[in-house]
Amino acid sequence: MPSQITAIVPHWNRAELLDRLLSSLAAQTLPPERVLIADNGSTDGSREVAAAHNAEFLPSPTNSGFAAAVNRGIAVADTRWVAILNNDVELHPNCLERLIHHAEETESWFAAPRLLQAARHTILDGCFDLLARSACAWRAGHGAPSGAPFLDPQPITFAPLTATLIRRELFDRAGPLDEQFGSYLEDVEFFLRCALSRSRGIYVPTATALHSGSATLGAWSPRMVELIARNQLLLAAKHFPLSYLWHVFAGQMLWGLLAFRHATGLAWLKGKLSGMLLLPSVRRRSTPSSRTVLDPILRPCEQRIAELQRATTQDSYWRAYFKVVP
């Protein structure tokens, strides 16, 4: 029985990672019908690796970012489902089968697996995303042991495009990824639009995948911090009402302190400056939602962050955030 899945892999160099991912796709109990490598100008042997695995290679002369690469893949995908996968992911053999089973059984628009750290399989890389009124997102479970409270399937609003199965129709319903975001938070912004269109998903903990994490730029690299700092402002400008101003200001300042602790404070400042320069154009082409529309989406997210933080990691950022916001 055909899987009705197209796997889309945004990719830039790191052919060895791509080879591992494609091997895990070939080993799926329900393998994808098509595998599209949306390349961003790789200069290594990535094309040859794709050819060895019979994957279709979609070349680009430049690195246009994660969002643009995904959109190129979506434009040619013709199956009912698409699986968006980072190149540093390896799927358990039954991952896609379990995702599509639960998504169809619950009539969900998308399904996210339980992501484990590739270096330590008992530690979570993350399960699903949660967005606060600060325009800061948290990957639920990141760094926590892979156990309770992350072993039960549950409805979710935000899924990480690290590895997520999505109905192809959802991109017609909510629109493509916003290419102005490039990389980082482009998935949060997309799923916020999905939530506004009442399209929700499901977290499937029995579907698992390994994630190396920040394999392209590196964890807390200056470039990563710069892009996240910029895109937090773009997200707030595009969607948040002015009544969220205190939440955004407080959350962004706290995140900036975290960046300085990781010796990337200058990159944070550079990202904020870049975002501020783009704010007028973002506001001109966007209509932010009202508080009455966003509160039912984001307040439960904040409550869930607080609950999971108490149960697991107790991150200093979120402790401080919940002390200063109402």
N, C-alpha and C positions, 0 to 999 in steps of 0.2 A: 504494500500500500504506500503510495507516494506521501512524503512527509508534508508537502505544501509549505516548506520552509526555505527561504533564501538566507544564507549567512552573509552578513556584510561586515568586513574587517577594515576599519580605517587604519592605515599603516604608513609608517615612515622609518625606513631602515630596520635594523635588528632582525635580520633574516633568520637567525637561530630561534628567536621567539616565534616568528611566523611558522616555522617548520613544526614546532611543538604543538601550536594551536591547530594547524591543519591535520596533523596526525590524530589529535583528539577528536576532531570532527569526523574523520574517516572511521573512527572506532565507535561512533554513536549507534545505539540500538535503533534510533530513528534518525538517520543521517539527513542533512539538508539536501534538497534537490539541486541547488546551485550554491556556489561559494564565490563571492565577489570580493576581491582585494582592491579596495579603494585607496590607491597609493598616492602619497603626497610628495613625489619626487625623490624616491629612494635612490641611493647611489651605490648600494651594495648588491648582493645576489638575490634580492627579494623576488624579482621577476622569475628567475630560474626556479626558486623554491615553489612559487605559485604554480608554475608549469608542471613541476614534478608531482604535484598533488591534484592536477587537473582543475585548478581553480582559475576563474576568470580574472584577468588583471586589468584594472581600470586606471591607466596612467594619468599623471598630472605633472606638468613641467616644474611646478613649484609646490611648496608646502603651504596649502591654503587653510590648514587647520582641521580639527576633528569634525566640526559641524559640516563644513563644506564636503568633506570626504563622505560622511554618512549620507548627505543629500544626493551625491552622485550615485551612490549605491541604490538608494530608495527609488531614484528616477528610472532605473532599469529593472528593478525587482518586479516580478509578475506573479508571485505566489501569494497565498492568503496570509502567510506569516513571514516576518523577517526577524532574524536574530542578530542584534548588534553586539559585536564582540571586540574587545580590545585585543591587540596582538600579544599581550603578555598574560593571556588567560589560557588555561587548560580545562576542558570540561570532563567531568566524570562520564563514563560511557552512557549512562541512562539520563543525562541531564536534560537534553532537548525533549525526550519522550515524556518525562515527568512534567516539564513546564507546559507543554502543549496539552497534556491530559488535564491538568488542573485548571488551566486557562479556559479550556472549552467546557469543562464540567461546571465551572462557576460563572461562565459567560463574561469573563474578565477581558479587558482590552489589552493587558500586558501581564507578563509573569516574570518574576525575578528569582534567581537561585540564591542559595546561601554561599557566599564567597569566603573561602578560607585562604589564609596567607600561604603562599607557595613555600616559604622557608620554614613555616611552623604550621602543620596541618591541623593542630588543635586550637589555633587562635583564629578568630574571625578577621577577615579583611573588611567585611560589612555585609549587610543584608538588604537594606532598603534605605532611602534617603528621607530626611525630615527637614523642613524649611521653617526657620523662625522669622518673626517680623523684623529682625535685624538685617535680613537679606543674607544671613549666614546659614549654611546647610550643615547637617551632621549626618555622616554615614552610620546608621544604627549598628551598634555592636563592634565598631572598629576597635581592634586591640583587645577585645574581651574573649574569654574562653568560649569555645564553640559548644555551648550548652544552653540551659534555660537562662533567660526567657526567649530564646531564639529558635526553638525547636517546633513551634506550632505555626501552621499556615495561617495567614491573616490578610485581610484587605489592606492595600497600600495606596498611597497617593503619588509617591515619587519612587522611581526605580533608577538605579545607576546604570548608565549605558556602558559600563564595564562589561556587562553580560546581561542582556535582557531580551526576552521574546515579546514581540509586539505585532498586533494585527496591522497589516499593511494599510488598511483603510484608515487607521488612526492618523496617519500623516496627511490624508486628505481632509479629515475632520478638524484637526488642530493646526495644520500647517507644518512645513518643514522645520528643521532646526534653524535657529537664528544664526546666520553665518558671521554676524558682527561679533558674536561671543568667541568665535574661533575654537578654543579649547578651554575647558573648565566651566562648570555651571551651565553649559549649554543644555545638558540633560535636565537639570532642575528647572530651567526656564521653560523647556518644552513640556515637561509634565505638569507645570503650573497651568499652562494653557489647556492641557488635557483635563485637569481638574475643573477648570472654569467651564469646560464643555461637558462636565459630568461623566468623564471617562476614567474609571478607576481600574486598578490592577490587583494582583495577588502575589504574596510572597510564598514561595514553595521551598521549605527547608530541606525536603528530601531530594531536591535537585541541587547538586553541589558543583562547584568549580574552584580551581586554584588561581590565585591572582598574585603576580609578582609585585605589582604596585609601583607606580611612578617609574616604570622601567625606561621610559624615553627621556624624561627631563630630570628625574631624581626627586626624592622626597624633600620638600622644603628648599628646592632649588630656587635661586632668585627669579628665574623666568616663570616658574610655576606660581610663586607668590605674587609676582607682578600681574599675571593674567587673572588670578582669582580676585585680587584686590580691585582690579578694573571692573571685572564682570559682576562683582557684588553691587557696585554702583549702577551698572547698566540694568541689572535685574530690578533694583529698587526703582529706578527712573521709569522703567517700562511698565511696571505693574502696580507699584505701591502708592497709596494716597498720601497726602501731606500729613495726615493724622498719625502716620507711622514714623514721623521724622525723629522723635526721641529714640525709638527702638533701633532705627537704622544708625543714628549717630553713636549711641552707646555701644551697640554691637560691633560697629566698625572700629571704634577706638580700642575696644578690648582685643579685637583680632589683630589690630596693629601692634599692640603690646606683645602679643604672642609672636608675631613676626620678628620683632626686635629681639625677643628672647632666643630666636633661632638664627640670629645674625643676618636677617634678611629685611631689616627695617627700611633700608634705602629702596629695595625693590617694591616694598609695600607703598612707600611714598610715590614712587614712579607710577605704579599702577593706579593709585588714587588720582594723581594728576591727569593721567591719560583718560580715566573715566570721567572726570569732571569736564574735560574738554569735549567729550562726546555727549554729555548730558543734554544740551539744547537740541541736538538732532534727534536723540532718542525720544525726548518728550514730544517733539513735533510730529513724529510718525507713530506715536503710541497714545492710547487712551487708558490711563491707569484705572484699575478697578476701585470701587468704593470699599470702605471699611466693612459695610454690611455684607459685601460679596466675599471679601478675602478672609474676614475673621472666622467664618465657619470652616475654612480650609486650614488656616495657619494656627489658630488657637489650639485645636486638637493636636497639631504637630508639636507645638511647644509643650503641651501637657505630656505627650508621649516621650519627648526628649527628657523631660524632668523625671518621669517614671523610670525610664531605662537607665539614666545616669545614676539614680539612686540604687538601682539593682545591680549595676555593673561597674563602670569605669570611674565615675565621679571626676570628670574632666574639669580642670580649674577654670577654663573659659566659661563653661556653662554655669558653674557655681556662681561666678561673678555676674554673668548676664542676668540670671534670675533674681539676684539681689538688687539690681538697679532698674529693672523694668517692672511695670505694674502687672 
